[in-house]
Amino acid sequence: MTTVGRRAALSPRQLTRTAERVSFVYLERCTVHRDSNAITAEDADGTTHIPSATIGTLLLGPGTRITHQAMSVLGETGAAVAWVGEHGVRYYAGGRALSRSAALVEAQAVQWANQRSRLGVARAMYRLRFPDEDPAALTRQQLLGREGDRVKECYRAQAARTGVPWKGRRYTPGDFASGDAVNQAITAAAQCMYGIAHAVVASLGCAPGLGFVHSGHELSFVLDIADLYKTDIGIPLAFDVAAESEEDTGARTRRALRDRINETRLLDRCVRDIQRLLLPGAGDIPDEDRMTLRTDGDGQVASGVNYGSSAAADADEAVLW
């Protein structure tokens, strides 16, 4: 059996960077299988090949079946997989991280573990959403209040821009059809954004549950990141879709959002934002397949070396597990 220590590492050159991937691919009523390094979608009309390394998130809609081999190649290429309902998206599973470095998740844990730095990241997130305001002196409660006011203001502004009647945010979990067209579009856009944000967070190797605004949920950090683009992309697009027609709102929102994400290069922006939030001023983070051991004074020494007293001087003696 191949051990972790002996497994050949994937080179970053073998995988498409997160920022360069297609945001998501939606499939329904088909069988998903594998053909070499591509996945195939087979239905009554034939077979479609999709390069797995170019997918950010694969959304599996009603009537889909997926094979073990297909899941294997998706996991190896770092694609996220979500099983979704007919009218919305619900994220259930994801592939391995594209990143071979733990730099971001370690920085995330350090920032999250200290109350002062955790608030600092929350303020930085607010600044990304609303750059015309300075949240430096705001408490958490004030941040939440300001954010709520700005979102309500966004709803009103988009209703005035598009002419879509707005009676307030209405969404009943599990009952997508109970909302009017614009509420359905907002829900579909938000849920798609959660799936996309989860794919980026997972691909960078971050911890989905360590949130800075949201807390107590396994996807807290995912929700933090998705919300960064709510008033900029999600809500305006939802009103645009609702203004066009009240028919088939969920599917039209997904298609429109996919196009908007590709046009605005949102995945690239999302990657940069996460890096700047967790490691401000660090620049590009090298994606190294490198492992070290921690020692005194927070120092690091090479792994794969036996540091026992009888072998301390022998730097070539590897420890195999």
HUCOR-V104541 format. One record per residue. N is the residue number from 0. PSI is psi in whole degrees, -180 to 180 (NA if undefined). Layout:
# HUCOR-V104541
N_PSI ; N_PSI
This chain:
# HUCOR-V104541
0_136 ; 1_131 ; 2_164 ; 3_-42 ; 4_-29 ; 5_-6 ; 6_134 ; 7_128 ; 8_140 ; 9_131 ; 10_142 ; 11_-24 ; 12_-20 ; 13_-14 ; 14_142 ; 15_132 ; 16_150 ; 17_-44 ; 18_-18 ; 19_3 ; 20_161 ; 21_134 ; 22_-52 ; 23_154 ; 24_128 ; 25_129 ; 26_147 ; 27_155 ; 28_55 ; 29_170 ; 30_126 ; 31_123 ; 32_-172 ; 33_139 ; 34_102 ; 35_-122 ; 36_18 ; 37_157 ; 38_154 ; 39_143 ; 40_113 ; 41_126 ; 42_-166 ; 43_-22 ; 44_-6 ; 45_-160 ; 46_131 ; 47_131 ; 48_134 ; 49_117 ; 50_118 ; 51_-31 ; 52_-5 ; 53_0 ; 54_131 ; 55_-58 ; 56_132 ; 57_118 ; 58_119 ; 59_109 ; 60_-171 ; 61_142 ; 62_12 ; 63_147 ; 64_142 ; 65_138 ; 66_164 ; 67_-41 ; 68_-38 ; 69_-44 ; 70_-34 ; 71_-48 ; 72_-33 ; 73_-40 ; 74_-41 ; 75_-31 ; 76_2 ; 77_12 ; 78_142 ; 79_150 ; 80_133 ; 81_130 ; 82_126 ; 83_157 ; 84_177 ; 85_-30 ; 86_-1 ; 87_-172 ; 88_138 ; 89_121 ; 90_126 ; 91_-31 ; 92_156 ; 93_161 ; 94_-173 ; 95_163 ; 96_142 ; 97_-34 ; 98_140 ; 99_-1 ; 100_143 ; 101_11 ; 102_-44 ; 103_-43 ; 104_-32 ; 105_-41 ; 106_-39 ; 107_-44 ; 108_-40 ; 109_-46 ; 110_-39 ; 111_-34 ; 112_-18 ; 113_127 ; 114_-38 ; 115_-45 ; 116_-30 ; 117_-42 ; 118_-36 ; 119_-40 ; 120_-39 ; 121_-41 ; 122_-40 ; 123_-37 ; 124_-42 ; 125_-40 ; 126_-35 ; 127_-37 ; 128_-40 ; 129_78 ; 130_-12 ; 131_-2 ; 132_151 ; 133_106 ; 134_15 ; 135_-34 ; 136_5 ; 137_141 ; 138_173 ; 139_-43 ; 140_-40 ; 141_-38 ; 142_-45 ; 143_-42 ; 144_-45 ; 145_-42 ; 146_-43 ; 147_-42 ; 148_-42 ; 149_-37 ; 150_-43 ; 151_-41 ; 152_-38 ; 153_-44 ; 154_-47 ; 155_-41 ; 156_-41 ; 157_-34 ; 158_-42 ; 159_-37 ; 160_-41 ; 161_-16 ; 162_12 ; 163_126 ; 164_136 ; 165_118 ; 166_12 ; 167_162 ; 168_123 ; 169_118 ; 170_124 ; 171_114 ; 172_130 ; 173_-5 ; 174_72 ; 175_-40 ; 176_-10 ; 177_-21 ; 178_162 ; 179_179 ; 180_-44 ; 181_-36 ; 182_-37 ; 183_-42 ; 184_-42 ; 185_-43 ; 186_-47 ; 187_-42 ; 188_-44 ; 189_-44 ; 190_-37 ; 191_-43 ; 192_-35 ; 193_-44 ; 194_-42 ; 195_-45 ; 196_-39 ; 197_-40 ; 198_-43 ; 199_-45 ; 200_-46 ; 201_-41 ; 202_-27 ; 203_-5 ; 204_16 ; 205_168 ; 206_113 ; 207_-28 ; 208_-10 ; 209_85 ; 210_160 ; 211_-23 ; 212_-54 ; 213_155 ; 214_152 ; 215_3 ; 216_150 ; 217_-15 ; 218_28 ; 219_-46 ; 220_-34 ; 221_-45 ; 222_-39 ; 223_-49 ; 224_-43 ; 225_-37 ; 226_-18 ; 227_-25 ; 228_14 ; 229_-54 ; 230_-18 ; 231_-40 ; 232_-54 ; 233_-54 ; 234_-47 ; 235_-42 ; 236_-40 ; 237_-42 ; 238_-36 ; 239_-44 ; 240_-45 ; 241_-32 ; 242_-27 ; 243_-44 ; 244_159 ; 245_2 ; 246_142 ; 247_47 ; 248_-43 ; 249_-50 ; 250_-41 ; 251_-34 ; 252_-44 ; 253_-44 ; 254_-43 ; 255_-39 ; 256_-41 ; 257_-44 ; 258_-43 ; 259_-40 ; 260_-42 ; 261_-39 ; 262_-41 ; 263_-1 ; 264_49 ; 265_-36 ; 266_-42 ; 267_-44 ; 268_-40 ; 269_-43 ; 270_-47 ; 271_-42 ; 272_-43 ; 273_-43 ; 274_-42 ; 275_-33 ; 276_-41 ; 277_-33 ; 278_69 ; 279_134 ; 280_5 ; 281_-16 ; 282_-157 ; 283_135 ; 284_120 ; 285_136 ; 286_78 ; 287_138 ; 288_73 ; 289_133 ; 290_136 ; 291_172 ; 292_141 ; 293_144 ; 294_-167 ; 295_150 ; 296_25 ; 297_25 ; 298_172 ; 299_139 ; 300_166 ; 301_144 ; 302_174 ; 303_16 ; 304_137 ; 305_115 ; 306_20 ; 307_158 ; 308_-32 ; 309_-10 ; 310_16 ; 311_-31 ; 312_-7 ; 313_94 ; 314_-3 ; 315_-3 ; 316_106 ; 317_150 ; 318_116 ; 319_135 ; 320_NA
